[in-house]
Amino acid sequence: MTLPIQRPKMEPFTIVIFGGTGDLSRRKLLPTLFHLFQDGQLSTGFSVLGFARSKMTDEQYRHLVQEAINTFHEGPYDEEQWTEFSRHLFYLSAGYEEDESYMKLCERIDQTGAVPKEEGRNVIYYMAVPPQVTPILVEKLKDHHLCKERFKTKIIVEKPFGRDRSSAIELNKILRAAFDERQIYRIDHYLGKETVQNITFFRFSNGIFEQLWNRYFIDNVQITVAESLGIEHRGAFYEQSGVVRDIVQNHIMQLIGLVAMEPPIGFEAEFLRDEKQKVFLSMPPMNEEVIDQFVVRGQYGPGRVNGQDVPGYREEESIPSGSNTPTFFAARFHVANWRWAGVPFYVRTGKRMAKRITEIAIEFKCPPLRLLGRTSDLLESNILLLTIQPDEKISLRFNVKYPYTIDRIYSANMILDYQETFKTKSHPAYERLLIDCMKGDLTLFPREDSVETMWAVVDPIISRWESSPPGGFPNYAAGSWGPKEADLMLAREGRHWITT
Ligand SMILES: NC(=O)c1ccc[n+]([C@@H]2O[C@H](COP(=O)([O-])OP(=O)(O)OC[C@H]3O[C@@H](n4cnc5c(N)ncnc54)[C@H](OP(=O)(O)O)[C@@H]3O)[C@@H](O)[C@H]2O)c1
């Protein structure tokens, strides 16, 4: 089945990419904009204005963008399309802290924007700069009346949104002093993935599952976000961040929110964001005793991944030999509300694990008795698996009679493969999120209060770990499923990790 792509009508805009020379810009933003252009999804009067300190002319910037597209763009490349696209690209070389830069910025937006000034130009500011630079930019934009007065603006802020709750509050304060909340798009690219969005559709459009989605029928929920890669070229960043700040506070918390939330009263951004926020508020922060018992940390040592020997974390580039930064996390969370009381949410995430997979497993309670006067095989529970990456799938495990036996039970899987069914690759997350921002749809962007509440859940874990160094790091081999303590945590409760 192939469905037509929906192409929203959009007004002309200028996207100013602060840090337009950087890694994120080259890997993701510029190739994504090119692809949207090829796909006819950008308005005719759009312009892209790179803003960074590196000295460059418009022409040199176009060259940088072309190189980025040649390296990172996955679709077909057409010289004519490139030439047309490149006419929309501009560059401003300027310092972030100098007032003069913002006067020049204003002039360049006026020069490059297609719409007459009187009609009000749409401007999107993209903060593709290291996190410490964002507050400086926001304050300067405010001082120069470039947030609300001069143009119709939106601002896209990249993660991390702070390092803990108090720095997130501080960042939000700076943003809110300059922009209204409806202008602020905090980007968590995970939420742009088709299968993540599908969690909401699947839950609320299927009568059979909707009825069962609660503590009466669900035994436990498991979320696995496993990466087979190590830290790549991001050693210095990762050493400052660690697994909780990098993955748990944002991606994993968002997945818990989508699995656990009540049905929103509509698809509007605020309704969905309200329901997710209620989930985060229902997750009681853990005390030290609970953390020591129900949260496991790990760091990978050397091992083999996909048939290749790989170094341990402490041997990676830019990592000190005695580093205690965790690269693995497993925990038992609870969502203490009426729907979920008593249902454990087990989550685990790590680098250099056995394979790359992001999956949500919903394990249903077993029937009360074994079949056939209890002589049959032990029953396996029914499991609904929502696989988010690398292959987007939904599968349901259920039990059937094994042919020609008397009492054997066989666990079969019913599988929906997205690519096979829809004959299309789902759109990269950045495309969807950029389009949503251009349209003014905030649904997939975390709101101020939820960012702070997600930090409130993980802050006690970070503090506990930072104040009590781990013994025995590294404690799992690269290419494994993490430290044995993560398995023991579930075994103590008569369960095990579900791995496909
Ligand atoms: N890279 C990714 O894949 C990725 C993924 C998710 C989120 N992010 C987030 O996206 C943002 C940008 O990441 P990035 O990897 O693109 O960063 P980056 O390459 O280190 O920096 C982007 C640009 O900012 C300028 N810059 C670098 N260091 C600076 C400093 N200390 N002071 C002022 N300007 C500086 C540089 O341009 P000039 O020197 O020319 O000014 C650079 O080209 C970060 O917040 C990051 O956390 C990145």
The ligand as an SDF file (V2000), in Angstrom:
LIG
                    3D

 48 52  0  0  0  0  0  0  0  0999 V2000
   25.7890   16.7850   16.2230 N   0  0  0  0  0  0  0  0  0  0  0  0
   24.7170   16.0400   16.4250 C   0  0  0  0  0  0  0  0  0  0  0  0
   24.5150   15.0040   15.7890 O   0  0  0  0  0  0  0  0  0  0  0  0
   23.6930   16.4850   17.4520 C   0  0  0  0  0  0  0  0  0  0  0  0
   22.6110   15.6420   17.7540 C   0  0  0  0  0  0  0  0  0  0  0  0
   21.6460   16.0620   18.6750 C   0  0  0  0  0  0  0  0  0  0  0  0
   21.7560   17.3080   19.2550 C   0  0  0  0  0  0  0  0  0  0  0  0
   22.8140   18.1060   18.9740 N   0  0  0  0  0  0  0  0  0  0  0  0
   22.8840   19.4250   19.6030 C   0  0  0  0  0  0  0  0  0  0  0  0
   22.9510   20.4100   18.5760 O   0  0  0  0  0  0  0  0  0  0  0  0
   23.7470   21.5040   18.9930 C   0  0  0  0  0  0  0  0  0  0  0  0
   24.8850   21.7050   17.9920 C   0  0  0  0  0  0  0  0  0  0  0  0
   25.6670   20.5410   17.9450 O   0  0  0  0  0  0  0  0  0  0  0  0
   26.9000   20.3710   16.9610 P   0  0  0  0  0  0  0  0  0  0  0  0
   27.3770   18.9700   17.1470 O   0  0  0  0  0  0  0  0  0  0  0  0
   26.5550   20.8450   15.6060 O   0  0  0  0  0  0  0  0  0  0  0  0
   27.9620   21.3650   17.6310 O   0  0  0  0  0  0  0  0  0  0  0  0
   29.3610   21.9050   17.0360 P   0  0  0  0  0  0  0  0  0  0  0  0
   29.6500   21.3270   15.7020 O   0  0  0  0  0  0  0  0  0  0  0  0
   30.3760   21.7070   18.1180 O   0  0  0  0  0  0  0  0  0  0  0  0
   29.0930   23.4670   16.9700 O   0  0  0  0  0  0  0  0  0  0  0  0
   28.2500   24.0890   16.0070 C   0  0  0  0  0  0  0  0  0  0  0  0
   28.8550   25.4240   15.5970 C   0  0  0  0  0  0  0  0  0  0  0  0
   28.8500   26.2960   16.7000 O   0  0  0  0  0  0  0  0  0  0  0  0
   30.0450   27.0780   16.6800 C   0  0  0  0  0  0  0  0  0  0  0  0
   30.7740   26.8330   17.9530 N   0  0  0  0  0  0  0  0  0  0  0  0
   31.3960   25.7350   18.3520 C   0  0  0  0  0  0  0  0  0  0  0  0
   31.9150   25.8700   19.5820 N   0  0  0  0  0  0  0  0  0  0  0  0
   31.6220   27.1020   19.9680 C   0  0  0  0  0  0  0  0  0  0  0  0
   31.8810   27.8360   21.1380 C   0  0  0  0  0  0  0  0  0  0  0  0
   32.5350   27.3100   22.1760 N   0  0  0  0  0  0  0  0  0  0  0  0
   31.4260   29.0970   21.2050 N   0  0  0  0  0  0  0  0  0  0  0  0
   30.7410   29.6110   20.1830 C   0  0  0  0  0  0  0  0  0  0  0  0
   30.4680   28.9440   19.0370 N   0  0  0  0  0  0  0  0  0  0  0  0
   30.9000   27.7100   18.9390 C   0  0  0  0  0  0  0  0  0  0  0  0
   30.8980   26.6090   15.5480 C   0  0  0  0  0  0  0  0  0  0  0  0
   30.7940   27.5270   14.4770 O   0  0  0  0  0  0  0  0  0  0  0  0
   31.7790   28.7690   14.3510 P   0  0  0  0  0  0  0  0  0  0  0  0
   33.0620   28.4100   15.0200 O   0  0  0  0  0  0  0  0  0  0  0  0
   31.9160   28.9790   12.8770 O   0  0  0  0  0  0  0  0  0  0  0  0
   31.0710   29.8710   15.0370 O   0  0  0  0  0  0  0  0  0  0  0  0
   30.2960   25.3020   15.1310 C   0  0  0  0  0  0  0  0  0  0  0  0
   30.3350   25.0730   13.7520 O   0  0  0  0  0  0  0  0  0  0  0  0
   24.2420   21.1520   20.4040 C   0  0  0  0  0  0  0  0  0  0  0  0
   23.3720   21.7260   21.3260 O   0  0  0  0  0  0  0  0  0  0  0  0
   24.1250   19.6420   20.4480 C   0  0  0  0  0  0  0  0  0  0  0  0
   23.9220   19.1630   21.7700 O   0  0  0  0  0  0  0  0  0  0  0  0
   23.7810   17.7170   18.0690 C   0  0  0  0  0  0  0  0  0  0  0  0
  1  2  1  0
  2  3  2  0
  2  4  1  0
  4  5  1  0
  4 48  2  0
  5  6  2  0
  6  7  1  0
  7  8  2  0
  8  9  1  0
  8 48  1  0
  9 10  1  0
  9 46  1  0
 10 11  1  0
 11 12  1  0
 11 44  1  0
 12 13  1  0
 13 14  1  0
 14 15  2  0
 14 16  1  0
 14 17  1  0
 17 18  1  0
 18 19  2  0
 18 20  1  0
 18 21  1  0
 21 22  1  0
 22 23  1  0
 23 24  1  0
 23 42  1  0
 24 25  1  0
 25 26  1  0
 25 36  1  0
 26 27  1  0
 26 35  1  0
 27 28  2  0
 28 29  1  0
 29 30  1  0
 29 35  2  0
 30 31  1  0
 30 32  2  0
 32 33  1  0
 33 34  2  0
 34 35  1  0
 36 37  1  0
 36 42  1  0
 37 38  1  0
 38 39  2  0
 38 40  1  0
 38 41  1  0
 42 43  1  0
 44 45  1  0
 44 46  1  0
 46 47  1  0
M  CHG  2   8   1  16  -1
M  END
$$$$
